[in-house]
Amino acid sequence: MVSLSFPQFHFHLFLIISGLGVISTVESKTHWGDAQVLKELKNKIDPSSLTPGSCVSSWNFTVDPCDNLFTEKFTCGFRCDSVVSGLSRVTELSLDQAGYSGSLSSIFWNLPYLETLDVSNNYFSGQIPESFSNLTRLSRLSLSRNSFTGEIPSSLGSLSMLEELYLDNNNLEGTIPESFNNGLKTLKRLEIQFNNLNGELPKNFDSLKNLNYLDLSDNGVTGKLPEALPEFLVQISMRNNSLSGYLQPESFTKLKYLEVLDLSYNNFSGSVPFSLFQIPSLEQLTLSFNKFSSMNIASRYALDYLQSGLIAVDLSNNEIEGFLPMFLAMMPKLASLSMENNKLSGMIPTQFALKTVLPEPGVSPFERLLLGGNYLFGGIPSPLMALKPGSANVRLVGNCLYRCPLIFFFCQGGNQKSYQECKRFGHFIP
């Protein structure tokens, strides 16, 4: 029997254990739970969509993810930070636009330190995972331009640190969850355009106190515009929905930072509120393709247009009657005005021509003045006759300037066979 000294015994024991692979000489830096989510994500992606050179195709879990990030075995796709007990936690997961497909709904998203999740511009499908609610530190969630279906999970309303939410360009349906009002107090940007959403906007929508940017365009949202909107909004885009009713002046009185308002292609009716022209920050106003019938301007507002910052106004393709509102020609920064295809009458005020050809010092000229398809009559103001070719886009066709075109009288008769032709000229009177 061969006896070993104490040091020799430990040396032989180390060789035996190392040979069995029981002890690793390098301690893992990545928290095991985070590594598990990364593994699940790769397993749920359709293998046929893992193209060579893409981030996820390089993920090789024979080595530690965070310790080998930006190497050949983990080229890209996520970020790690040492946040607790020397362990690295995944704080950002941003996939490249490599055309990944598959479903994310069966993954248990337990990444408690994740701040950014971006899988946009791919082909992911299925429902949005309910377990996204585990991402309690998430500040940015982008699922844009994929093929997600189903309803927006109400559990997303529990992400109390979320600042940016991008769900646009998917196939989502249902309504906007009421939970957004209660939970997303820090949300600054909400984009849900190009989906199949319906129903009315959530009540108490103004509870999203920090919201700056809102885009709900190209959905099927119905009902009226809320009487109160988040006061820090800079841009509102709700074009191409089924919104209806009157625009209440109270909806806009607190919007001191609004720069862009687009409510085109809806069913709004009644009068265009003058309060929209009183917002000093507003630069672009688009209300085209609605059913507005008038622009009632009270005399006590006569000087308010001087404070307006509006650069572009589009009120075309409505049913607005009456004379051309004089104040539009007096707005100092307005350079683009479209009121085509309405029911405006009367003569074109000389002020519109002067602003186009000979604006006062410090006043922006009309670079785009579109007034065609109305019932304007009388001669063309003489300053417009001196307009140099290419200096401005002025369109007056389809009016009654020197004489009403034959189509005007033809359409007045309401001949049903001529409906499409009359509508094209903007002159059909039902």
Rosetta blueprint (number, residue, H / E / L):
1 M L
2 V L
3 S L
4 L L
5 S L
6 F H
7 P H
8 Q H
9 F H
10 H H
11 F H
12 H H
13 L H
14 F H
15 L H
16 I H
17 I H
18 S H
19 G H
20 L H
21 G L
22 V L
23 I L
24 S L
25 T L
26 V L
27 E L
28 S L
29 K L
30 T E
31 H L
32 W H
33 G H
34 D H
35 A H
36 Q H
37 V H
38 L H
39 K H
40 E H
41 L H
42 K H
43 N H
44 K H
45 I E
46 D L
47 P H
48 S H
49 S H
50 L L
51 T L
52 P L
53 G L
54 S L
55 C L
56 V H
57 S H
58 S H
59 W L
60 N L
61 F L
62 T L
63 V L
64 D L
65 P L
66 C H
67 D H
68 N H
69 L E
70 F L
71 T E
72 E L
73 K L
74 F E
75 T L
76 C L
77 G L
78 F E
79 R E
80 C E
81 D E
82 S E
83 V E
84 V E
85 S L
86 G L
87 L E
88 S E
89 R E
90 V E
91 T E
92 E E
93 L E
94 S E
95 L L
96 D L
97 Q L
98 A L
99 G L
100 Y L
101 S E
102 G E
103 S E
104 L L
105 S L
106 S L
107 I L
108 F L
109 W L
110 N L
111 L L
112 P L
113 Y L
114 L L
115 E L
116 T E
117 L E
118 D E
119 V L
120 S L
121 N L
122 N L
123 Y E
124 F E
125 S E
126 G E
127 Q E
128 I L
129 P L
130 E H
131 S H
132 F H
133 S H
134 N H
135 L L
136 T L
137 R L
138 L L
139 S L
140 R E
141 L E
142 S E
143 L L
144 S L
145 R L
146 N L
147 S E
148 F E
149 T E
150 G E
151 E E
152 I L
153 P L
154 S H
155 S H
156 L H
157 G H
158 S H
159 L L
160 S L
161 M L
162 L L
163 E L
164 E E
165 L E
166 Y E
167 L L
168 D L
169 N L
170 N L
171 N E
172 L E
173 E E
174 G E
175 T L
176 I L
177 P L
178 E L
179 S H
180 F H
181 N H
182 N H
183 G H
184 L L
185 K L
186 T L
187 L L
188 K L
189 R E
190 L E
191 E E
192 I L
193 Q L
194 F L
195 N L
196 N E
197 L E
198 N L
199 G L
200 E E
201 L L
202 P L
203 K L
204 N L
205 F H
206 D H
207 S H
208 L L
209 K L
210 N L
211 L L
212 N L
213 Y E
214 L E
215 D E
216 L L
217 S L
218 D L
219 N L
220 G L
221 V L
222 T E
223 G E
224 K L
225 L L
226 P L
227 E L
228 A L
229 L L
230 P L
231 E L
232 F L
233 L L
234 V L
235 Q E
236 I E
237 S E
238 M L
239 R L
240 N L
241 N L
242 S E
243 L E
244 S E
245 G E
246 Y E
247 L L
248 Q L
249 P H
250 E H
251 S H
252 F L
253 T L
254 K L
255 L L
256 K L
257 Y L
258 L L
259 E L
260 V E
261 L E
262 D E
263 L L
264 S L
265 Y L
266 N L
267 N E
268 F E
269 S E
270 G E
271 S E
272 V L
273 P L
274 F H
275 S H
276 L H
277 F H
278 Q H
279 I L
280 P L
281 S L
282 L L
283 E L
284 Q E
285 L E
286 T E
287 L L
288 S L
289 F L
290 N L
291 K E
292 F E
293 S E
294 S E
295 M L
296 N L
297 I L
298 A L
299 S H
300 R H
301 Y H
302 A L
303 L L
304 D H
305 Y H
306 L H
307 Q H
308 S L
309 G L
310 L L
311 I L
312 A E
313 V E
314 D E
315 L L
316 S L
317 N L
318 N L
319 E L
320 I L
321 E E
322 G E
323 F L
324 L L
325 P L
326 M H
327 F H
328 L H
329 A H
330 M H
331 M L
332 P L
333 K L
334 L L
335 A L
336 S E
337 L E
338 S E
339 M L
340 E L
341 N L
342 N L
343 K E
344 L E
345 S E
346 G E
347 M L
348 I L
349 P L
350 T H
351 Q H
352 F H
353 A H
354 L H
355 K H
356 T H
357 V H
358 L L
359 P L
360 E L
361 P L
362 G L
363 V L
364 S L
365 P L
366 F L
367 E L
368 R E
369 L E
370 L E
371 L L
372 G L
373 G L
374 N L
375 Y E
376 L E
377 F E
378 G L
379 G L
380 I L
381 P L
382 S H
383 P H
384 L H
385 M H
386 A L
387 L L
388 K L
389 P L
390 G L
391 S L
392 A L
393 N E
394 V E
395 R E
396 L L
397 V L
398 G L
399 N L
400 C E
401 L L
402 Y L
403 R L
404 C L
405 P L
406 L H
407 I H
408 F H
409 F H
410 F H
411 C H
412 Q H
413 G L
414 G L
415 N L
416 Q H
417 K H
418 S H
419 Y H
420 Q H
421 E H
422 C H
423 K H
424 R H
425 F H
426 G L
427 H L
428 F L
429 I L
430 P L
